[in-house]
Amino acid sequence: MDIYKNIMKTDEWKSRYGFLLAAIGSSVGLGNIWRFPYIAYENGGGVFLIIYFFALLTAGIPILILEFSLGHKFKGSAPLTFARINKKLEWLGWWQVLISLIISIYYSAVIAWAIAYFVFSFDLQWGVNTIDFFLHDFLGITESPLTLGSLRINVLFSIFIVWLITYFILNSGIKKGIEVANKFLMPLLFVTMIIIMFRSIFLPGSYIGLNFLFTPDFSKILDVSAWVDAYGQVFFSLSVAFAIMITYSSYLPKKSDIINNAFITGFMDACFALISAIAIFSIVGFMTYNAGGEVPKNLQGVFLAFATIPKAINQMPFMPSLIGALFFLTVISAGITSEISITEAVVSSIINKLHRPRKEIVLIYCIFGFIVSILFATGGGLFILDIVDHFVNNYGIVCTGLVEVAALSWFFDLNILKDHANNISDFKINNIWNILIKFVTPIILLCILTLNIYKDIRIPYGGYSVKALTYLGWSTALLIFILSFLISKIKWYDKEILKGLK
């Protein structure tokens, strides 16, 4: 019985500052660095920023308030929280957890690449042809995602380092592990990115890139795709609908300002995205200037980070190695803070379900994660990562978010959560919040889902074969969905836990 009490004893954040850094650390990820700048550029520049902040206020922050309130009120991981609301909703929590499980595994590979490139940056080892180095010399890429090719030992070693770091942080618990790590990594992340931003804006031709980014194209204000991209970026960036924010907020003490915490988290995430966009497009302007007006290619995703930016670093007139090291240190910091939050969402759920000690679950999960991550250290790893990421994000997260807000809006009294948040917060929300959660957010998510399906049916994603997309994409999304129901059928160690703290 004493062992049971020790296992179920809820850890808490040492301070509000610690929680905020962890929540912001989860939100501020690699998408802020290599996705936000590009979609802002593609969707009207300055006009997109207006749309983006509108989306943040009408969807991002309201959902954060929802999930912070859920975790804080029901004091559990996502599966436990939904089971305490209604046992029939437990599967929804596991659906979100399984999505986090998949993301934590392939995310470790991207962080591993950044660790390797941090080392490469000291002597600019990537050479002149940066994309050829990334694809062939570093990844040993194959011709197809269904052809694994050889194992890349340098990538495998870096992946091992990522899981080792993750293990030590999570093994130390909330206060001594996650909170301490974020108190170090988050200031480091913001400081390094600000240094890169200031260095970038003083590069020759930086104004060209800033014009690309901020010059408003008012025709985009009526473009549906711009609005869908803005809401999609807000939704994906804030780590909602894949169990993280529910888990993190469950560790908050009884008296916590839920609403202000949500606003601070949302705006700090947007702030970092804007700083990243200024830095990245100042560099793009510099490259365009050096190329006589030709805009560089590969301005989004892993190719931006591991091919375009290294190429720009080669051209920098002053201490290029230092800028390279700072950039990849920024990517590592953003990746690790997100990785530990994603992994914690999985670990806490297993602990709640099986009532096993944290140290045991963390060790088993990190070993499991490393073994599966070996797949991404092969020549076909980049292709597999790309396909799995596309389907998990565009279908898994969107669908779980849609089901979450629909279930809570139509089969649960939202006023319970609104009153809970208002009772412990300085700033109050009113019925506008109910309307945003009940009507606006589901409609937006349904639009995003419909557009994603239309695009993938019209043109197979990434030019991959239908066979590869079926095996690695659609099958993964379907398997996660089925497994969530099966896991929810496993009995809880003690049914008393489901009574929760009503």
N, C-alpha and C positions, 0 to 999 in steps of 0.2 A: 504493500500500500504506500509506503514511503517512497519507493522507487517511482510509482505511478504519479505521486504528487510532484516529485522533482521533475519528471518528464513534462508534465502538463503545466508547470509553473510558467506563466507568461513573462517573457523578458520585455523590457521597455527601453525606449530611447532615454538616454541620460538627460537630454535637453531638447527643447524645441528646435534649436539651431542644428542639432545633430539630425533630427528627422528631416528638416528642410533640405539640408545638404544631400541626404540620401535620396529624397524624392526628386530633387533637381538633378542629382547625378544619374538617376534612372532615366529621367526625361531627356537630358542632354546626352545624346548618343551620336553615333557616326552619321545618322541621317541629317543631323543639324549641319554637319561639315560638308557632306558631299551630295545631299539631295536638295535641301532647302535653297541654296544659292542658284542651282540650275533651274528649278521649277519657278523661282521668282523671275529669273531671266527670260524663261520661255513664256511666261504668262503675264506680260505687261509691266514688268519692272516695278516702278513706284505704285502703280495701280494694284498690283498683286499684294503689295505690303498692306494696303488698306483692306483688301478682301481677307487677307490672312488674319489681321488683328480682329476683324469682325467675326471671323470663324472662331477665333480663340475665345472671344467673349460670349458667343452664342452656343458653342458646343464644347470646346476644350475645357474651360474652367467649370461650367455646369456639371460635366461628367466627372471631373476631379472631385468636386464637392460631393457628388453621388457616391463615388467609390471610397473617399475618405470617411464619409458618414457610415457606410456599410461596414468597413473594417473596424472603425472605432466603436460602433454600437454593438456589433455581434462578436467582436474580439476573436477572430479566427482567420485562418487562411481562406482562400476563395471557396473551395469545396465545403468547408465547415460553415462559412458564412451563409452560403446559399442553402445548405441543408438545415440550418437553424431557422431560416425564413420559411422554407417548405422542403421537406425531404425529397420531393419530386424534382427540385431544382438542383440537387447536388451534382448531377451530371454536367451542368453548365459550368460549375467551378472546375471540374476535371478537364473539361474541354479547353478552358483557358490555361490550365496548368500544363496540359500536354503541348499546347502551342508554345508556351514558355520553354518547355523541355527541348523541343526541336530547335528553337531559336538559340538557346544557350549553347547547344552543340556546334552549330555552324558559325555562331558569333565568335566562338573561341578561335576559329581558324583565321578570321579577319584580324583579330587582335594579334594573333601569332605573326601574320604577315607584317604588321606594323612594328612588332618587336624586332624582327629581322631587318626591316628597312631602317629602323633607328640605328642599328649597328652599321648598316651599309652607308648611312649618311656621313659618317666621319671621314670616309675617303671617296665619297660619291661612287660607290662600287657599281651602281646601276648603269654607268657609262653614258654614251651619247644616245643610243637607240633604246630609250627607256621602256617602251612598250614591248619590244622584242625581248629585253632582259626579263621583264616581269612575267611574260607568258611562257617563254621557252627556257631561259637560263634558271629562273627561280622556280616557277611552277611546273615546268616540264609538261605543258598542256598537251592533251591528246586531241584527236579529231572529233570526239563525240563524248557526251556525258555517260554513255553506256560502255565506254572503253576506259577503264581505270588507269592503265599505264603503270609506270613505276612509282615507288614510294619515295617521296622527297624528304630525306633525313633532316635537312635543315628546317623545313616546315614542321615536321613531326616534333622535333626538339622544342621549337617555339610554342607549339600547341601544349606540350607537356608543361612548360613554364607557366602558361596561362592557367591551366587547371591546378597547378601547384599553388599559385597565388590565390586563386578562388578558394581552394581548400583551406588554406591558413586563415583567410579572412572570415569565412563562414563558420569554421570550426571554433573560432573565438567568440561567437555569439553576436548579439545585437550591439551592446554597448562597447565591448572591447574589440570587436571585429569590424562589422559594417560601419558603425558610427565613426570609429577611429580612422578607418580607411578613407571614408568620404571627407573627413575633416582635413586630411592631407591631400587627397587627389583633386577635390573640387577647386580649392584655391589655386593649385598647380595648373589645372585645366584652364581656368579663366585667365590667369596671369600669362601663360604661354601663348594663348590665342590672342590676347591683347597685344603682346609684344610682336607677334607675327603680323597682326593687323597694322600696327604703326610702321613696322618695317616695310610692309607691302605698299601702303599708300604713298610712300616717298620714292617708290621705284619709278623710273622713266616710263611714261605712258600709262600709269595707273589710272589716270582720269578716263581713259578710253573704256576700261572695264567697269568703272563706276557709272559711267554714262549708260553702258549696257544694262546695268543692274537697276539704276534708279530712274532713268528717263521713262515717264509714264506713257503707256499705250492705252488710251482711254477706250479704245474699241474692245478691249478685253473685259471691261466691266460688265458687258452683256454676254460674255463667252461662258457657257455652262461648264466647259472643261476647266477653266481657270478657278471657278468656285469649287468644283469637285476636287481639284488638286489642293486647293487651300485647306478645305475641311479634311481631306485625306492626310495632309502633312501634319495638321494639328492633332488629329486623332492618333496617328502612328507615333508621333514624336513624344506625346505625353505619357506613354506607357499605360494607357487605359485599355481595359478589356482583355488583358492577359495576366490577370491575377496579382500583379505587382503592387499596385497602389492599395488594394484591399489588404494585402498582407502587411505592407509597411505601416499603414494606419492602424492596424490591429495592435501594434506595439506602442501606440501613443498612450500617455497617462490619461487619467479620467478627465482632467481639466485641460483641454486643448482647443485652440482656436481653429476649427476646421475650415471655415470659409476664408479667413485671411491666409491660411496655409495654402489653400488651393490657388488663390490669386497670385501669391508670391511664386509658387512653383510654376504656374503657367507663364507669367511675365518674365521670369528668369530664363526659362527655356527659350522664349521668343527673343530675349535679349542676346543670348549666346548665338542663336541662329543668325541674327542680324550682324553680329560681330564677325562671324564666320563668313557670311556672304560678302562683307566689305573686304575682308582679307583675301578670299579666294578670287573675287573679281578684280581686285587691284592687281593680283598676279596675272590674271587673264589679260588685262589691259597691257601689262608689261610685255607679255609674250606676243600680243597682237602688234604692239609698237615695234618690237624687234623683228617681227616677220613681215614688216612693211604693210600692215593693215589686214593680214590674213588671220582670222580668228582661229585659235587652236581647236582641235577636235577633242573628243572624250572629256566632256565637262561635267559628267555625272558618274556617281557610283565608284566602284573600286578602281576604275581606270583613271579617274580624276586624281585619286590619292596616290596611286602606285605607278602612274605613267606620266600624266600631265604635270603634276606638281614637281616630281623629281626633275623633269625636263626644264621647268622654270627655274628650279634651284641651281641647275647647271649654269644658267645664264646670269645669275645674280652677281653683281660687281663686287660685293663686300661680304666676306665670311659666309659663303653658301653652305658650308658644312654645318655651321651653327644653326642657321635657319632650318636646314633639313632635319637636324636632331630635334629642334624645338617642335617642328610640325609633327613629326611622328611620335614624340612624347605626348603631344596633345591628343593624337588619335588613340594612343595607348590608354591615356587617362580616361578619355570619354568612353572607350570600350570597356575598361575594367569596371567602372562605376555602374555601367548598364549590365554587364555580365553578372556581377554579384547580386544585383536586384532580381534579375531574371531567374538565376539559380536559387535564390532564397525563396522565391514564390513556389518553386517545385519542392524544395526541401521542407519548408514549413507545412505544406499540405500532406506530405508523407508522414511527418512527425505526428501531426494531428490524427491522421487515419490509423496508423499502426501503433502509436504511443511508444515509439522507440527513442532512445537518447539522440540528441542532436549530433554528437560526435560520430556515432555509428552511421547515421543516415548521410551525413555530409561525406564521410569517407567512401561509402558505397557508391553514392551518386557521382562523385568526382571521378572515381575509377571507371564507372560506367560511361560517363561523359567523354573521358579521354579515349577509351577504346572505340566508341562510335566515331569520334572526331578524326580517327586515323583515316577514315574515308576521304576527308577533305585535305589530306596530305598526299593524295595521289594525283596523277596527271589529269584525271577527270574531275577533281575536286571543285574547281572554279565553276564548271558547268552545273554540277550537282547543286552547289550552293546557290547559284543564280536561280535555278528552277524552283528549288524548295522554298527559298526566300520569297519569290514571287507569289507562290500559291498560299503559303502560310500567311503572308501579310495581306494580300488582296482578297482572299476568301476566308481564311481562318479567323483573323482578327476582326474583319468587317462583320462576319456572320455572328461571332460571339458577342460583339458590341451591340448588334441589332437585337439579338435575342435577349441580352441583358436588359437593355432599356425598355424593350417591349414587355418583358415579363414583370419587371418592377413597376412599370407604368400602369399596366392593365390588370395585373393580378396581385398587386401589393399597394398599400396606401403610401404614396410618396410623402404625404404630410408627416408620417412618422419619422422619416429621415430628415425632412426639412426642419421639423421641430427640434430634433436631436441636435442638428448643426446650429440652429439659432440659439439654443439654450446655453451653448458653451462658446459662442463666438461673439466678438465685439460688433462685427458687421453682419446685418441680417439679410436673408433672402426672402422674397415674397413669392406669390403665385406665378410670376413670370418664369421662375426657375422650373416649376412644375410643367408649364407649357413647353419650355425648351426641351425638357427631358422626354415628355410624353408625345410631342408632335414633331418638333423641328429636327431633333437628332435622329429619330427613326427614319424620317423622310430622306434626310441627307445620306444616311448609311445605305438605305435602299437604292438611292440614285448611284452611289459609288459602286455598289455591288452589281447593279444592272449594267453600268458602263463597263466594268471590268469583264463581265461575262461576254458582252457584245464584242469588245476588243479581241478577246481570246478566241472567240468562235470565228470572227472575221479573218483574223491573221494569227496563226499559231505563235505563241510568245517566243520572242528571241530568235525566231527562225529555226527553232529546234524541231526535230521530227515529232510526229504525233505519238509515236511509240515511247520516246523519251519523256514527253510531257505527261503521258498517261501513267507510266511506271513511277516517275519521280515526283510529279506534281499532283495530278488529280488523285492518285492512289494514296499519297501522303495525307492530303486534306481529308479524304474519306476515312482513312484508317484512324486518324486522330478523333474524328467524330464518333466512330463506332466504339473505340476504346474508352471514350469518356463515359458511355453508358455502362460498359462492362465493369469498369473500376467502381462506378457508383453503386454497383450491386454487392461489392465486398462489404461485409459487416464492419461497423465501427467496433473498436476494441471495447468500448463502454458506451452504451446508448445514452447514458446520462449526459454525455458531452453535448449531445444535440439539443438539450434544453437551453444551453447557452445562458446569456445574460440579457434577458428581455427587459 
